[in-house]
């Protein structure tokens, strides 16, 4: 969702996913510490962006693992 939007606030993402904004903000902070998202301040808001360079290899690896699991069933 964040990669599709380009950038968004925690509140924007939370409302789109139906979760509390403070919960989303906490999760985004963890993702930021892991280097999977980056953030910048814009006035009172913090804008988050997906770090596609870090996410693409992770997504590729997860896709491989899921494909192996599906073949095993």
N, CA, C and O atoms as a GROMACS GRO file, in nm:
protein
  292
    1UNK      N    1   0.083  -0.119   0.000
    1UNK     CA    2   0.000   0.000   0.000
    1UNK      C    3   0.087   0.126   0.000
    1UNK      O    4   0.061   0.219  -0.075
    2UNK      N    5   0.189   0.128   0.083
    2UNK     CA    6   0.276   0.244   0.091
    2UNK      C    7   0.356   0.259  -0.038
    2UNK      O    8   0.375   0.371  -0.087
    3UNK      N    9   0.403   0.149  -0.094
    3UNK     CA   10   0.479   0.155  -0.219
    3UNK      C   11   0.392   0.209  -0.332
    3UNK      O   12   0.442   0.280  -0.419
    4UNK      N   13   0.265   0.176  -0.332
    4UNK     CA   14   0.173   0.223  -0.436
    4UNK      C   15   0.146   0.373  -0.423
    4UNK      O   16   0.134   0.442  -0.524
    5UNK      N   17   0.136   0.422  -0.301
    5UNK     CA   18   0.106   0.564  -0.279
    5UNK      C   19   0.227   0.655  -0.294
    5UNK      O   20   0.212   0.775  -0.319
    6UNK      N   21   0.345   0.600  -0.280
    6UNK     CA   22   0.465   0.682  -0.284
    6UNK      C   23   0.503   0.728  -0.145
    6UNK      O   24   0.610   0.693  -0.096
    7UNK      N   25   0.417   0.805  -0.082
    7UNK     CA   26   0.439   0.844   0.056
    7UNK      C   27   0.305   0.871   0.121
    7UNK      O   28   0.208   0.908   0.054
    8UNK      N   29   0.300   0.854   0.252
    8UNK     CA   30   0.174   0.873   0.325
    8UNK      C   31   0.206   0.890   0.473
    8UNK      O   32   0.312   0.852   0.520
    9UNK      N   33   0.111   0.949   0.544
    9UNK     CA   34   0.123   0.961   0.688
    9UNK      C   35   0.072   0.832   0.753
    9UNK      O   36   0.004   0.752   0.689
   10UNK      N   37   0.107   0.813   0.879
   10UNK     CA   38   0.058   0.697   0.952
   10UNK      C   39  -0.095   0.698   0.957
   10UNK      O   40  -0.158   0.594   0.947
   11UNK      N   41  -0.153   0.816   0.974
   11UNK     CA   42  -0.299   0.828   0.979
   11UNK      C   43  -0.365   0.788   0.848
   11UNK      O   44  -0.468   0.721   0.848
   12UNK      N   45  -0.306   0.828   0.735
   12UNK     CA   46  -0.360   0.790   0.604
   12UNK      C   47  -0.358   0.638   0.587
   12UNK      O   48  -0.456   0.578   0.543
   13UNK      N   49  -0.245   0.578   0.621
   13UNK     CA   50  -0.233   0.433   0.608
   13UNK      C   51  -0.327   0.362   0.705
   13UNK      O   52  -0.389   0.262   0.669
   14UNK      N   53  -0.337   0.412   0.826
   14UNK     CA   54  -0.423   0.351   0.927
   14UNK      C   55  -0.569   0.351   0.882
   14UNK      O   56  -0.638   0.250   0.895
   15UNK      N   57  -0.615   0.463   0.830
   15UNK     CA   58  -0.756   0.469   0.787
   15UNK      C   59  -0.780   0.378   0.669
   15UNK      O   60  -0.887   0.319   0.656
   16UNK      N   61  -0.681   0.364   0.582
   16UNK     CA   62  -0.695   0.274   0.467
   16UNK      C   63  -0.699   0.128   0.507
   16UNK      O   64  -0.759   0.046   0.437
   17UNK      N   65  -0.637   0.094   0.619
   17UNK     CA   66  -0.631  -0.044   0.664
   17UNK      C   67  -0.724  -0.074   0.781
   17UNK      O   68  -0.738  -0.188   0.824
   18UNK      N   69  -0.789   0.031   0.833
   18UNK     CA   70  -0.884   0.012   0.943
   18UNK      C   71  -0.820  -0.021   1.076
   18UNK      O   72  -0.874  -0.099   1.154
   19UNK      N   73  -0.704   0.038   1.102
   19UNK     CA   74  -0.638   0.019   1.231
   19UNK      C   75  -0.616   0.154   1.296
   19UNK      O   76  -0.617   0.256   1.227
   20UNK      N   77  -0.595   0.160   1.427
   20UNK     CA   78  -0.570   0.287   1.494
   20UNK      C   79  -0.440   0.351   1.445
   20UNK      O   80  -0.343   0.280   1.417
   21UNK      N   81  -0.439   0.483   1.434
   21UNK     CA   82  -0.322   0.556   1.386
   21UNK      C   83  -0.200   0.533   1.474
   21UNK      O   84  -0.088   0.523   1.424
   22UNK      N   85  -0.220   0.525   1.606
   22UNK     CA   86  -0.104   0.504   1.695
   22UNK      C   87  -0.043   0.365   1.675
   22UNK      O   88   0.078   0.348   1.689
   23UNK      N   89  -0.125   0.267   1.643
   23UNK     CA   90  -0.075   0.133   1.612
   23UNK      C   91   0.008   0.136   1.485
   23UNK      O   92   0.117   0.079   1.479
   24UNK      N   93  -0.045   0.203   1.383
   24UNK     CA   94   0.026   0.213   1.256
   24UNK      C   95   0.157   0.287   1.275
   24UNK      O   96   0.260   0.246   1.219
   25UNK      N   97   0.155   0.393   1.351
   25UNK     CA   98   0.276   0.470   1.376
   25UNK      C   99   0.383   0.385   1.444
   25UNK      O  100   0.501   0.394   1.409
   26UNK      N  101   0.342   0.304   1.539
   26UNK     CA  102   0.437   0.214   1.608
   26UNK      C  103   0.499   0.114   1.511
   26UNK      O  104   0.619   0.090   1.515
   27UNK      N  105   0.417   0.057   1.425
   27UNK     CA  106   0.467  -0.039   1.327
   27UNK      C  107   0.561   0.028   1.227
   27UNK      O  108   0.663  -0.029   1.189
   28UNK      N  109   0.526   0.148   1.184
   28UNK     CA  110   0.612   0.219   1.089
   28UNK      C  111   0.746   0.255   1.152
   28UNK      O  112   0.848   0.255   1.084
   29UNK      N  113   0.746   0.284   1.280
   29UNK     CA  114   0.871   0.313   1.350
   29UNK      C  115   0.962   0.190   1.349
   29UNK      O  116   1.082   0.201   1.326
   30UNK      N  117   0.905   0.073   1.374
   30UNK     CA  118   0.983  -0.051   1.370
   30UNK      C  119   1.037  -0.075   1.229
   30UNK      O  120   1.154  -0.111   1.212
   31UNK      N  121   0.953  -0.055   1.128
   31UNK     CA  122   0.997  -0.073   0.989
   31UNK      C  123   1.105   0.027   0.952
   31UNK      O  124   1.197  -0.006   0.876
   32UNK      N  125   1.096   0.148   1.004
   32UNK     CA  126   1.198   0.250   0.978
   32UNK      C  127   1.332   0.209   1.039
   32UNK      O  128   1.436   0.225   0.977
   33UNK      N  129   1.328   0.156   1.162
   33UNK     CA  130   1.452   0.111   1.228
   33UNK      C  131   1.515  -0.006   1.151
   33UNK      O  132   1.637  -0.023   1.154
   34UNK      N  133   1.432  -0.085   1.083
   34UNK     CA  134   1.482  -0.197   1.003
   34UNK      C  135   1.528  -0.152   0.865
   34UNK      O  136   1.584  -0.232   0.790
   35UNK      N  137   1.505  -0.025   0.832
   35UNK     CA  138   1.546   0.026   0.702
   35UNK      C  139   1.450  -0.006   0.589
   35UNK      O  140   1.484   0.011   0.472
   36UNK      N  141   1.330  -0.053   0.622
   36UNK     CA  142   1.234  -0.090   0.519
   36UNK      C  143   1.146   0.027   0.476
   36UNK      O  144   1.088   0.024   0.367
   37UNK      N  145   1.136   0.129   0.559
   37UNK     CA  146   1.069   0.253   0.521
   37UNK      C  147   1.157   0.369   0.567
   37UNK      O  148   1.239   0.355   0.657
   38UNK      N  149   1.138   0.483   0.503
   38UNK     CA  150   1.207   0.604   0.546
   38UNK      C  151   1.100   0.708   0.578
   38UNK      O  152   0.985   0.693   0.538
   39UNK      N  153   1.139   0.811   0.650
   39UNK     CA  154   1.042   0.913   0.688
   39UNK      C  155   1.103   1.051   0.679
   39UNK      O  156   1.225   1.069   0.684
   40UNK      N  157   1.014   1.150   0.664
   40UNK     CA  158   1.055   1.290   0.667
   40UNK      C  159   0.941   1.372   0.723
   40UNK      O  160   0.824   1.336   0.708
   41UNK      N  161   0.975   1.482   0.788
   41UNK     CA  162   0.872   1.569   0.846
   41UNK      C  163   0.823   1.667   0.741
   41UNK      O  164   0.901   1.720   0.661
   42UNK      N  165   0.693   1.690   0.744
   42UNK     CA  166   0.629   1.789   0.658
   42UNK      C  167   0.532   1.865   0.746
   42UNK      O  168   0.417   1.824   0.762
   43UNK      N  169   0.576   1.976   0.804
   43UNK     CA  170   0.492   2.048   0.900
   43UNK      C  171   0.474   1.965   1.024
   43UNK      O  172   0.572   1.924   1.088
   44UNK      N  173   0.348   1.939   1.060
   44UNK     CA  174   0.319   1.859   1.179
   44UNK      C  175   0.320   1.709   1.150
   44UNK      O  176   0.317   1.628   1.242
   45UNK      N  177   0.325   1.673   1.024
   45UNK     CA  178   0.311   1.534   0.984
   45UNK      C  179   0.445   1.469   0.952
   45UNK      O  180   0.541   1.535   0.913
   46UNK      N  181   0.448   1.339   0.970
   46UNK     CA  182   0.563   1.259   0.928
   46UNK      C  183   0.516   1.179   0.806
   46UNK      O  184   0.418   1.106   0.813
   47UNK      N  185   0.588   1.194   0.696
   47UNK     CA  186   0.557   1.120   0.575
   47UNK      C  187   0.649   0.999   0.566
   47UNK      O  188   0.770   1.010   0.583
   48UNK      N  189   0.590   0.884   0.538
   48UNK     CA  190   0.665   0.760   0.526
   48UNK      C  191   0.671   0.716   0.380
   48UNK      O  192   0.574   0.734   0.305
   49UNK      N  193   0.784   0.659   0.340
   49UNK     CA  194   0.805   0.605   0.205
   49UNK      C  195   0.864   0.466   0.216
   49UNK      O  196   0.948   0.439   0.302
   50UNK      N  197   0.820   0.377   0.128
   50UNK     CA  198   0.877   0.243   0.125
   50UNK      C  199   1.018   0.250   0.067
   50UNK      O  200   1.042   0.323  -0.029
   51UNK      N  201   1.110   0.177   0.125
   51UNK     CA  202   1.246   0.168   0.074
   51UNK      C  203   1.250   0.047  -0.020
   51UNK      O  204   1.283  -0.064   0.021
   52UNK      N  205   1.215   0.071  -0.146
   52UNK     CA  206   1.201  -0.039  -0.242
   52UNK      C  207   1.332  -0.114  -0.263
   52UNK      O  208   1.330  -0.233  -0.292
   53UNK      N  209   1.445  -0.046  -0.251
   53UNK     CA  210   1.574  -0.114  -0.267
   53UNK      C  211   1.593  -0.222  -0.161
   53UNK      O  212   1.655  -0.325  -0.187
   54UNK      N  213   1.540  -0.200  -0.043
   54UNK     CA  214   1.550  -0.300   0.065
   54UNK      C  215   1.435  -0.399   0.060
   54UNK      O  216   1.451  -0.514   0.101
   55UNK      N  217   1.318  -0.355   0.012
   55UNK     CA  218   1.200  -0.442   0.011
   55UNK      C  219   1.200  -0.543  -0.103
   55UNK      O  220   1.154  -0.656  -0.084
   56UNK      N  221   1.251  -0.506  -0.219
   56UNK     CA  222   1.245  -0.596  -0.336
   56UNK      C  223   1.314  -0.730  -0.310
   56UNK      O  224   1.256  -0.834  -0.342
   57UNK      N  225   1.436  -0.732  -0.255
   57UNK     CA  226   1.498  -0.863  -0.226
   57UNK      C  227   1.418  -0.944  -0.123
   57UNK      O  228   1.409  -1.066  -0.134
   58UNK      N  229   1.361  -0.876  -0.025
   58UNK     CA  230   1.281  -0.943   0.077
   58UNK      C  231   1.156  -1.004   0.014
   58UNK      O  232   1.122  -1.118   0.043
   59UNK      N  233   1.089  -0.928  -0.070
   59UNK     CA  234   0.968  -0.978  -0.137
   59UNK      C  235   1.002  -1.097  -0.226
   59UNK      O  236   0.928  -1.194  -0.232
   60UNK      N  237   1.115  -1.088  -0.296
   60UNK     CA  238   1.158  -1.199  -0.381
   60UNK      C  239   1.183  -1.325  -0.301
   60UNK      O  240   1.142  -1.434  -0.341
   61UNK      N  241   1.249  -1.310  -0.188
   61UNK     CA  242   1.277  -1.426  -0.103
   61UNK      C  243   1.148  -1.486  -0.046
   61UNK      O  244   1.132  -1.607  -0.044
   62UNK      N  245   1.058  -1.400  -0.001
   62UNK     CA  246   0.930  -1.448   0.052
   62UNK      C  247   0.849  -1.520  -0.056
   62UNK      O  248   0.785  -1.621  -0.029
   63UNK      N  249   0.852  -1.468  -0.178
   63UNK     CA  250   0.780  -1.532  -0.290
   63UNK      C  251   0.835  -1.671  -0.314
   63UNK      O  252   0.759  -1.765  -0.338
   64UNK      N  253   0.967  -1.686  -0.309
   64UNK     CA  254   1.030  -1.816  -0.328
   64UNK      C  255   0.987  -1.913  -0.219
   64UNK      O  256   0.954  -2.029  -0.247
   65UNK      N  257   0.988  -1.867  -0.094
   65UNK     CA  258   0.947  -1.953   0.017
   65UNK      C  259   0.801  -1.996   0.007
   65UNK      O  260   0.768  -2.112   0.032
   66UNK      N  261   0.714  -1.904  -0.031
   66UNK     CA  262   0.572  -1.936  -0.045
   66UNK      C  263   0.552  -2.035  -0.159
   66UNK      O  264   0.475  -2.130  -0.145
   67UNK      N  265   0.620  -2.014  -0.270
   67UNK     CA  266   0.608  -2.106  -0.383
   67UNK      C  267   0.651  -2.247  -0.344
   67UNK      O  268   0.587  -2.344  -0.383
   68UNK      N  269   0.759  -2.259  -0.266
   68UNK     CA  270   0.805  -2.390  -0.220
   68UNK      C  271   0.702  -2.455  -0.130
   68UNK      O  272   0.677  -2.575  -0.140
   69UNK      N  273   0.642  -2.377  -0.042
   69UNK     CA  274   0.540  -2.430   0.048
   69UNK      C  275   0.417  -2.477  -0.029
   69UNK      O  276   0.359  -2.580   0.003
   70UNK      N  277   0.377  -2.402  -0.129
   70UNK     CA  278   0.260  -2.440  -0.208
   70UNK      C  279   0.286  -2.568  -0.288
   70UNK      O  280   0.196  -2.650  -0.304
   71UNK      N  281   0.407  -2.584  -0.338
   71UNK     CA  282   0.443  -2.705  -0.412
   71UNK      C  283   0.444  -2.827  -0.318
   71UNK      O  284   0.411  -2.938  -0.359
   72UNK      N  285   0.482  -2.804  -0.193
   72UNK     CA  286   0.490  -2.914  -0.097
   72UNK      C  287   0.352  -2.964  -0.055
   72UNK      O  288   0.340  -3.076  -0.005
   73UNK      N  289   0.250  -2.883  -0.074
   73UNK     CA  290   0.114  -2.925  -0.031
   73UNK      C  291   0.054  -3.016  -0.127
   73UNK      O  292  -0.059  -3.061  -0.108
   0.00000   0.00000   0.00000
